Amino acid sequence: MNGTKIYNEKFCAACYFRTIAEYPKRKCLIQITEKCNLCCEHCFVSANNIGQEMDIQKIKDIILPQLLKNNIAKVTLTGGEPFVHPKLSDIVELLLANNIAVSICTNATLITEQFLECFNNYENLHFNVSLDGFSSSSHGKFRGNQNPELYNTIISNIELVGKKGLLNGVLVTPNIYSSVHEYVELCEFAKKCHAKYVLMNPLSQFGRGEKTINLAFDNQQMNELRQATKKFNDNDMEMVYIRFPNSENKPLSECVAGKVMYIFTNGDIAFCPYMVFAAKDFSSLYNAEDFMLGNIFIKDFDWEKSLNDYKFPINYNEVCLKCENQKCKKGCYAAKISRGSKLTEKDHDLCPLEDA
């Protein structure tokens, strides 16, 4: 399933998502486990080796019927690390057998050829792989494990996925353990592995990122990175720069809350996961529950009704409403929440009229 981009070159990419499903379809992310075998500096959910796992029987009996009923065309399996879940292959097969496209968001440490061979007959399985540096030192330091053998395994697994034509995106969080030159090499590698896109977004103040924001590239480094890597953008591989400095003062892309759903391991449903992540920051003026629709495991939960009945804490932005730049889509609410701002404020980090 090809998604619809939520921005183009005329807009600054303000939303953390790259695409949405074409209306009336929706995309859904499912956190099948809270556990992870790494301990990344920037993890949105502060994952480690403990936590809940979603029961496959609940996925089969409760979640799958809701996905089919509510026009979900694509599911992204996330965590934690999805490959930690003992029933991952069964979950993937269940979704694919019901004509739901599947992406697995992974750190690529646990992928095996045996796992991939199980799905040779399916066309709608792809992988989004995180790679935050292009050496065992830089990537390993940021990901909490500097073992060169583990890094070599990651690189080999990405090559394997690419060789089989299953590599969708390479996800990058620029950080000071690495360098612009190293990220250029990373992009060259992604292209050789036939990645459809490389998505870069800054280290955000979600989860562990709130305490490690000092590891982020500054605006000058981000601009240098974009300048050095934009040459890789072509018909074969797209370069995606999420929330990079708005140096050209472009209008901001739209918020897609409600078009990409997120189911947490315990069954809670968010209409935007990033708002939930941001609301858990110490500086937030909001509670995570403010951005939840309910719990899918509760009897008679009505997904569509819950979405229609949901009352956003504020349904307009007074500042942006009066703005002369009517092309601007007002930016990202999660970014406002994470910086301790009210929802009625501008997206100060990217607003094209911030100095006006």
Secondary structure, DSSP 8 states (H G I E B T S, - for coil): ---EES--TTSB--SS--EE--TT-EEEEEE-BSB-SS--TT-TT--BS---B--HHHIIIIIHHHHHHTTEEEEEEESS-GGGSTTHHHHHHHHHHTT-EEEEEE-SSS--HHHHHTTTT-SSEEEEEE---SSHHHHHHHHT---HHHHHHHHHHHHHHHHTT-EEEEEE--BTTS-HHHHHHHHHHHHHTT-SEEEE----SSGGGGT-GGGB--HHHHHHHHHHHGGG-SSS-EEEETT---TT---B----TTTEEEE-TTSEEES-HHHHHHHTSTT-SS-GGGGEEEETTSTT--HHHHHHH---S-SS-HHHHT-S-TT-----HHHHHHTT--TTS--TTT-TTTT-
